[in-house]
Amino acid sequence: MKTFDYTVKGQSGIHARPAVKLAMESQKYKSKIMIFLDGKIADASDVMAIMEMNIKFGDIIKVEMTGADEELAYKNLRNFLLNNLPN
């Protein structure tokens, strides 16, 4: 299991478009990827689950990956969040 924290930098938080991008990126891996925020948990490959978390600007989410390619998922998802979501 690998985890990292990510502070949401986009003023609109993780709304529909970033949620779709995040889910599509998460679906590339065999590992189970989960997002945690304030007691809520979402499957990172599920757009609606991400949107239901209502992730806002400044929120700190925990991203956890478990599985055969967790190292690759960790590296690439962390990079994806830092470089591809709105700032």
VENWO-V844321 format. One record per residue. RES is the residue in one small letter. SS is DSSP state (H for helix, E for strand, - for the rest). PHI is phi in radians with two decimals (NA if undefined). PSI is psi in degrees with one decimal (999 if undefined). Layout:
RES & SS & PHI & PSI
RES & SS & PHI & PSI
This chain:
m & - & NA & 134.9
k & E & -2.19 & 143.6
t & E & -2.43 & 156.5
f & E & -2.68 & 158.3
d & E & -1.80 & 146.7
y & E & -2.39 & 127.4
t & E & -1.60 & 123.0
v & - & -1.22 & 122.6
k & - & -1.80 & -19.7
g & - & -1.23 & 130.8
q & - & -1.00 & -29.4
s & - & -1.61 & 3.5
g & - & 1.28 & -155.6
i & - & -1.81 & 89.1
h & - & -1.65 & -159.6
a & H & -0.96 & -55.8
r & H & -1.10 & -50.0
p & H & -1.12 & -31.9
a & H & -1.13 & -40.8
v & H & -1.11 & -45.4
k & H & -1.06 & -44.3
l & H & -1.13 & -43.7
a & H & -1.11 & -42.7
m & H & -1.11 & -41.1
e & H & -1.13 & -41.9
s & H & -1.14 & -31.5
q & - & -1.24 & -8.8
k & - & -1.32 & -12.4
y & - & -1.99 & 151.2
k & - & -1.34 & -25.8
s & - & -1.11 & 150.6
k & E & -1.40 & 123.4
i & E & -2.05 & 123.7
m & E & -2.14 & 150.7
i & E & -2.05 & 135.8
f & E & -2.14 & 136.7
l & E & -2.73 & 119.4
d & - & 0.84 & 47.6
g & - & 1.43 & -4.6
k & E & -1.69 & 147.7
i & E & -2.29 & 136.8
a & E & -2.39 & 144.6
d & E & -1.29 & 122.1
a & - & -1.19 & -11.6
s & - & -1.62 & 1.5
d & - & -1.94 & 105.8
v & H & -0.96 & -48.0
m & H & -1.12 & -38.3
a & H & -1.11 & -40.2
i & H & -1.12 & -47.1
m & H & -1.11 & -36.1
e & H & -1.16 & -17.6
m & - & -1.27 & -18.6
n & - & 0.95 & 54.6
i & - & -1.34 & 123.7
k & - & -1.93 & 166.0
f & - & -0.91 & 132.3
g & - & 1.54 & -13.8
d & - & -1.12 & 146.3
i & E & -1.90 & 111.5
i & E & -1.71 & 150.2
k & E & -1.82 & 130.9
v & E & -1.99 & 127.7
e & E & -2.20 & 133.0
m & E & -2.23 & 136.5
t & E & -2.38 & 124.8
g & - & 2.66 & -173.6
a & - & -1.05 & -35.0
d & - & -1.99 & 32.7
e & H & -1.08 & -34.1
e & H & -1.11 & -46.1
l & H & -1.14 & -43.9
a & H & -1.07 & -42.9
y & H & -1.01 & -53.6
k & H & -1.05 & -49.7
n & H & -1.29 & -39.1
l & H & -1.20 & -39.7
r & H & -1.06 & -47.8
n & H & -1.07 & -43.0
f & H & -1.02 & -49.1
l & H & -1.11 & -39.8
l & H & -1.23 & -29.4
n & H & -2.02 & -12.5
n & H & -2.11 & -8.6
l & - & -1.64 & 156.3
p & - & -0.98 & 142.4
n & - & -1.93 & 999
